[in-house]
Amino acid sequence: MSTQPPVGSKVRVTDPQALRALSHPLRLRLLGLLRLEGASTATRLGERVGESSGATSYHLRELARWGFVEEDAGRGTGRERWWRAAHRSTSWDAGDFGDARDVTDALQAQVVGLRQRVYSAYLAQRDAVPAEFADAGSLNDTAVVLRPEQARAMAREVAAVLDRWQAASLPPGTPGTALVAAFGDVMPLVDYPL
């Protein structure tokens, strides 16, 4: 049985050092796996991501240092240490970091890379998902011209919808379910890239 973070729990990062720690690609992968699949050990996670248990153990300790993961005290024996995600999701506001834009840029680049991998996986795996999910997929885009306060309001509304569905998420492996990825990005642009 996997130990999942509390449903609906979200952490908002305001410390530039915590955001910098989170922007490491392996740390993001480890945190994502713990959120998606539940508690695990450094050894199991290392096998999953193709890294040594020493490397995964180090990065898990760094994530714990900043409060993103925690030891799953009810599991493990002796030297076997189990970890779980402390929150279901993480958010940050670039405005909280003032001149430390390099910090937000590094993490946003990692997030964009993950999104690209998810979109590619969606296209590659369409024929492998259960037939009853065939028409559940949806790619949407909307370009609108808004004032800053309207864009912020839209971002809050979209995040609230995603939060509501995340709270309804079932445990991995529940019969009759499939993994569903959903993004709700609001991105102010100068020009739309056509």
C-alpha positions as CSV (number, residue, x, y, z in Angstrom):
1,M,0.0,0.0,0.0
2,S,1.5,3.4,-1.0
3,T,1.5,6.3,1.4
4,Q,0.3,9.4,-0.5
5,P,0.6,13.0,0.7
6,P,-2.6,14.5,2.1
7,V,-5.2,15.1,-0.5
8,G,-5.4,18.7,-1.6
9,S,-2.2,19.7,0.3
10,K,-0.2,22.3,-1.5
11,V,2.9,24.2,-0.6
12,R,3.7,27.7,-1.8
13,V,7.5,28.3,-2.0
14,T,8.7,31.8,-1.2
15,D,12.3,31.0,-0.2
16,P,14.7,31.3,-3.2
17,Q,17.0,28.7,-1.8
18,A,14.2,26.2,-1.5
19,L,13.2,26.9,-5.1
20,R,16.8,26.5,-6.2
21,A,17.0,23.1,-4.4
22,L,13.8,22.0,-6.1
23,S,15.0,23.0,-9.6
24,H,17.5,20.1,-9.8
25,P,16.2,17.7,-12.5
26,L,16.7,14.5,-10.5
27,R,15.0,16.0,-7.4
28,L,12.0,17.0,-9.5
29,R,11.8,13.4,-10.9
30,L,12.0,11.9,-7.4
31,L,9.4,14.2,-6.0
32,G,7.1,13.5,-9.0
33,L,7.5,9.7,-8.5
34,L,6.7,10.0,-4.7
35,R,3.6,12.1,-5.5
36,L,2.4,9.8,-8.2
37,E,3.3,6.4,-7.0
38,G,3.5,6.9,-3.2
39,A,6.2,6.2,-0.6
40,S,9.4,4.5,-1.7
41,T,13.1,3.9,-0.7
42,A,16.2,5.5,-2.2
43,T,17.1,2.1,-3.7
44,R,13.8,1.6,-5.4
45,L,13.7,5.1,-6.7
46,G,17.3,4.7,-7.9
47,E,16.2,1.7,-9.9
48,R,13.2,3.5,-11.3
49,V,15.3,6.5,-12.5
50,G,18.5,4.7,-13.4
51,E,20.6,6.3,-10.7
52,S,22.6,4.9,-7.7
53,S,20.8,4.6,-4.4
54,G,23.6,6.9,-3.0
55,A,22.6,9.7,-5.5
56,T,18.9,9.3,-4.9
57,S,19.5,9.2,-1.1
58,Y,21.4,12.4,-1.2
59,H,18.8,14.2,-3.3
60,L,16.0,12.9,-1.1
61,R,17.7,14.3,2.0
62,E,18.0,17.7,0.2
63,L,14.3,17.6,-0.7
64,A,13.6,16.8,3.0
65,R,15.8,19.6,4.1
66,W,13.5,22.0,2.3
67,G,10.3,20.3,3.4
68,F,9.3,18.8,0.0
69,V,9.6,15.1,1.2
70,E,9.6,13.5,4.6
71,E,10.5,10.2,6.1
72,D,7.6,7.7,6.2
73,A,8.2,6.8,9.8
74,G,5.7,3.9,9.8
75,R,7.6,1.9,7.2
76,G,11.0,0.3,6.8
77,T,13.2,-1.8,8.9
78,G,16.8,-1.2,10.1
79,R,18.7,0.7,7.4
80,E,15.8,0.8,4.9
81,R,14.5,4.3,4.9
82,W,11.2,5.1,3.3
83,W,10.3,8.6,1.9
84,R,7.0,10.2,1.0
85,A,6.1,13.5,-0.6
86,A,5.0,16.1,2.0
87,H,2.6,17.8,-0.4
88,R,0.5,16.9,-3.5
89,S,1.7,20.0,-5.4
90,T,4.0,22.9,-5.3
91,S,3.4,26.5,-6.4
92,W,5.5,29.7,-6.5
93,D,5.0,33.2,-7.7
94,A,7.9,34.7,-9.7
95,G,7.0,38.1,-8.1
96,D,8.1,36.7,-4.7
97,F,11.7,36.4,-5.9
98,G,12.5,39.9,-7.0
99,D,15.9,40.0,-8.6
100,A,16.5,36.3,-8.2
101,R,15.0,35.6,-11.6
102,D,17.6,32.9,-12.4
103,V,16.0,30.8,-9.6
104,T,12.5,30.9,-11.2
105,D,13.9,30.6,-14.7
106,A,15.8,27.3,-13.8
107,L,12.7,25.7,-12.3
108,Q,10.4,26.9,-15.1
109,A,12.8,25.4,-17.7
110,Q,12.5,22.1,-15.9
111,V,8.7,22.3,-15.8
112,V,8.5,23.2,-19.5
113,G,10.7,20.2,-20.3
114,L,8.4,17.9,-18.2
115,R,5.4,19.3,-20.1
116,Q,7.0,18.5,-23.4
117,R,7.7,14.9,-22.3
118,V,4.1,14.5,-21.1
119,Y,2.7,15.8,-24.4
120,S,5.0,13.5,-26.3
121,A,4.0,10.5,-24.1
122,Y,0.3,11.4,-24.7
123,L,0.8,11.2,-28.4
124,A,2.8,8.0,-28.2
125,Q,0.5,6.2,-25.7
126,R,-2.9,7.0,-27.1
127,D,-3.4,3.5,-28.5
128,A,-2.3,1.9,-25.2
129,V,-4.8,3.5,-22.8
130,P,-8.0,1.6,-22.1
131,A,-10.6,2.1,-24.8
132,E,-13.1,3.8,-22.5
133,F,-10.6,6.7,-22.2
134,A,-10.2,7.1,-25.9
135,D,-12.4,10.2,-26.1
136,A,-11.4,11.6,-22.6
137,G,-8.2,13.2,-23.9
138,S,-8.3,16.9,-24.8
139,L,-5.7,19.4,-26.0
140,N,-6.9,23.0,-25.7
141,D,-5.5,26.3,-26.2
142,T,-6.9,29.8,-25.8
143,A,-5.4,33.1,-26.7
144,V,-7.0,36.1,-25.1
145,V,-6.1,39.7,-24.5
146,L,-6.4,40.6,-20.8
147,R,-5.4,43.2,-18.2
148,P,-3.0,42.0,-15.5
149,E,-5.7,41.6,-12.9
150,Q,-7.8,39.5,-15.3
151,A,-4.8,37.2,-16.1
152,R,-4.2,36.7,-12.4
153,A,-7.9,36.0,-11.9
154,M,-7.9,33.4,-14.7
155,A,-4.8,31.7,-13.3
156,R,-6.5,31.4,-9.8
157,E,-9.7,30.0,-11.4
158,V,-7.8,27.5,-13.5
159,A,-5.7,26.4,-10.5
160,A,-8.9,26.0,-8.4
161,V,-10.3,23.6,-11.0
162,L,-7.1,21.6,-11.1
163,D,-7.0,21.5,-7.2
164,R,-10.6,20.3,-7.1
165,W,-9.8,17.4,-9.5
166,Q,-6.6,16.6,-7.7
167,A,-8.5,16.2,-4.4
168,A,-10.8,13.7,-6.2
169,S,-7.8,11.7,-7.4
170,L,-7.9,7.9,-6.7
171,P,-5.0,5.8,-5.5
172,P,-2.7,4.5,-8.3
173,G,-3.8,1.1,-9.6
174,T,-7.5,1.6,-8.7
175,P,-9.4,-0.7,-11.1
176,G,-11.1,1.2,-14.0
177,T,-8.8,4.2,-13.7
178,A,-6.1,5.6,-15.9
179,L,-3.5,8.3,-15.1
180,V,-4.6,11.7,-16.4
181,A,-2.3,14.6,-16.8
182,A,-3.8,18.1,-16.8
183,F,-2.1,21.5,-17.1
184,G,-3.6,24.8,-16.6
185,D,-1.0,27.3,-17.6
186,V,-1.5,31.1,-18.0
187,M,1.4,32.6,-19.9
188,P,1.6,36.2,-20.8
189,L,3.3,36.6,-24.2
190,V,4.5,39.4,-26.4
191,D,3.8,37.4,-29.6
192,Y,2.0,34.1,-30.1
193,P,4.4,31.6,-31.7
194,L,2.7,30.4,-34.8
